[in-house]
């Protein structure tokens, strides 16, 4: 019975994601959330932000990019899915926060360029682990460059810095 319950919750999470996370990413997001939190049964509740507050956020929040990750109504953490520009296309990425809003996992989900894909390496992405809304990141100061991936490194670093600022603002305003 327990496995049926777990399967049902996973199915509900998957169906829910199918309608909110951009098409083609839902399986990858579910897999990363399961792996990060070591759970199979969870739900993702979209976080809604007022349009007035959203206007002042460095990263705009929609019902399709920032979620509370819940298990039995307890908050496990948060997940953020978005795109950032590369040289000629965009890449999709996922950032997972713990319940205290510190980054615990980052993943480039889909990279669409011939060059610069090294930003998807765990070795490079681990630089963001532990960062919170109180931290700033910059490719000029505290994030390592990657030869041949300058545009992607700058783009991902800027996206992460904007996200961290946004998370800090939302936390300060009591939204998270």
N, C-alpha and C positions, 0 to 999 in steps of 0.2 A: 504494500500500500504506500509506503514511504517513497519508493521509486516512481510510482504513478503520480504522487503529489509533486515530486521534484520535476518530473517530466512536464506536468501540467503548468507549473510555474515558469519553467524554461520556455515552454511553448507560448505562454502569455507574454513573457518578456520579448520573445522573438517577434511575435505578431505586433506587439506594441511598437517595437523598433522599426518594423517594416513600414510603418506609417509616419514615422517621425525622423529617423536618421536618413540622410540622403541615400537613395536607391543604390544598391551594390555595396554599401558599407556595413549594413546591419550585421551580417554574419561575422565580419572582422571585429566589429565593436563588441558584440556579445562574447566572442572568443577571448578578447583581451580583458574584458571585465571579469569573466569567469576565472581566467588565469591569475589576474592581479589580486582579486579578493578570495581566491580559492573556494568559490561557491558555484553551484549549478542552478540554484533557485534564487532569483532576484528579480526586481522590477526596476525600471528606470522612469522616474517621474520628472517630466519637463519642468524647468524652473521658469516662471513667468516674471518679467520685470516690467514695470510701468514704462510707457513711452517717454515720459518726462525724464525718468532716471536713465533710460537707455540712450537718450540723446547725449548725455554727458559721459558715457562709458567709452573708453578707448576701443574695446571690442564689443560689438553689438550682440546682444543676447536675444535669441528667438526660442520658440518652443521646439526647435529642431537642432539646437546645438549645446545646451547646458542642461544636465540632468542630475537629480539626486539618485544615487544607487541605493536601493532599499532591500532589506531582507526581513521579512516578517515585520514590516513597518519600522525597523531600526535602520538608521542611516549607516551604511558602510563607507560611503564616500560620495564623490562627484565625478562625472565624466563630461568632457567637453570635446566636441567634434567640429572641425572647421576646415577651411581651405586657405592656403597661402600661395602667393604667386611665385613661380620660378621664372626662368628666362622667357619662355614662350607659352607656358601653360600654367596650371595650378596643381598643387598636390594636396591630398587630404591627410589630415593628421588627427590624432586622438591624444588627449591629456587626461590622466586619471589622478584625482586628488584623494587623500584620505579624509576621514571625517573632520579633521582639524584644518583642512584646506592646504595641506602640503602636497606637492607633486610626488606621486609614488610610481608613476609609469608614463612614458611618452612613446608614441609609435607613429611613424609615417605609414599610413594605410595604403595609399596609392600614390606613386610617383610617376609622372608622365613624360619625363625628359630623358634624353640619352645620357646626359652628364649631370653630375651633382647628386646622384642617388645615395651617395655616402652619408648624407644627412639622416638617412634611415637606419644607420648602424647603431646598435645598442651602445657602443663605446662613445659615440658622439652625443647621443641623446641623454646619456646618464648625467651629463653636466646640469640638467634641469632638475634632477631628483632632489627633493628636499626643499626646493624653492617655494616660497609662499607669497601672498599678496604684499608682504613687507619688503620683498626683494626686487631688485632691478637686474636685468640681464642685458648685455650688449656684446656684439661681436668685436667691439673695439677694446673692451676692458676685461670681461670675465668669461667669455665663451670662445673656445678655440675655433680658429679658421680651419677650412679644409681646402687644400689646393684643388683647383678645378671646380669648386662648388661655391664660389663666393656669393653669387646671387641667391642661391638657395639657403646658404648659411645666414646671410643677412635677413632674408625674408622670414625664415623660421624663427630666428632670434627676435626679430621685431614683433612677430605674431605672439611669441611666448611672453615678451615683456608687456605687450598690450593686454594679454590675458591675465597676467599676474596683477597688473594695475587694476583691471576690472574686478578680479576676485577680491582684491583688497577693499575696493570701494563697496562692493556688494556685502562683504562681511561687516564693514564699518556701519553700513546702513541697516544691518539686521536682516538682510535678504537671504543670507546663507547661514 
